Amino acid sequence: MSPLLSVRDLHVRFPITRAGDMPWTKPRYLHAVNGVSFDLEPGKTLGVVGESGCGKSTLARGLIQMVPATGQVNWRGETDLLSLSPRQMKPYRSEIQMVFQDPLASLNPRMTLGQIIAEPLRTHRPEISAKERRARVAQMMERVGLLPQMINRYPHEFSGGQRQRIAIARAMVLRPKLLVLDEPTSALDMTVQVQIVDLLRELQAKYGLAYLFISHDLKVVRAMSHKVMVMKRGDVVEYGDVDALYDNPQTDYTRKLLQAAG
C-alpha cells in the first residue's frame, strides 16, 4: 500500500538570541527535530513517543507548517507540503486535522459547541448550505457521543473528556484522511482516557483514518499504534512495528522508557 504521508529528512530549528549578540554574530540554533523520516499508510497509526522536550510536538507542527521546517513531506505521493505557500496549503488542511492536548485552550470560549464544530465547514466548505451544515454537525456530535441538547452550551460547561470529544468532532467534521493527535489523552483521568481511545479506534475503523499519535504514555501508544517511533533530543532512536519494538527494543533508551512505564 502506498503511503498517505511520506516524510524525508525533516528538520525544525529555532534561532537562539543571547544578550550581547551583535548583528554580525554567527547565528545559533536550537535543533528541535533532526532529519526525521517515516511513512504512514492510510488507516494506520504511527505512535510517536519520548520524554518531554524530545521534539514530538514540534515534529507534528513542522509537518503541517505551524512552525517552519525543511525537508520533504509528501502527501499521497503527489505533493510536498513544505513547498506550498500558506494559500496553497489551505485545501490540504481539510484533509489533515489536528487535535491538541488541552481542548479547553484550543476551543473558543465565546462559541457554542455547535458553532465550534461548524467552524471548519464555514472555512473550508463555504458552498454548503446552512441546513446541510447543521445536519453534519448533528451527525458528528452523535458519532462522538455528544447529546443534541448540548449544542448551545459553551466549552466551560463541559468536562475534560467531553471537551476532547468536541475537539475530535471539530476535526472530524471535514472527513479528513489524517488526524494528528498531540497528547490527546494526557490531561484526562484513566477512565476517560480509555473512553477516548475507544472512540478513536471506532472512528479509525469507520472512516479509514490515519493517525499520527503523539504521547509520552507508552501503554496508550501500544494500544493505539501499528508502528512506533521513539524520539530523543530531536532524533529518531528507534522505529518499527509496535509489537516488535515493545517486546524486543533495540536501544537502551527505549528499554529505559519501557521500564519506567512499568
RAMO-V657320 format. One line per field, one symbol per residue. ss: DSSP state (H for helix, E for strand, L for the rest). Layout:
ss: ???
This chain:
ss: LLEEEEEEEEEEEEEELLLLLLLLLLLEEEEEEEEEEEEEELLLEEEEELLLLLLHHHHHHHHLLLLLLEEEEEELLLEEHHHLLHHHHHHHHLLEEEELLLHHHHLLLLLEHHHHHHHHHHHHLLLLLHHHHHHHHHHHHHHHLLLHHHLLLEHHHLLHHHHHHHHHHHHHLLLLLEEEEELLLLLLLHHHHHHHHHHHHHHHHHHLLEEEEELLLHHHHHHHLLEEEEEELLEEEEEEEHHHHHHLLLLHHHHHHHHHHL
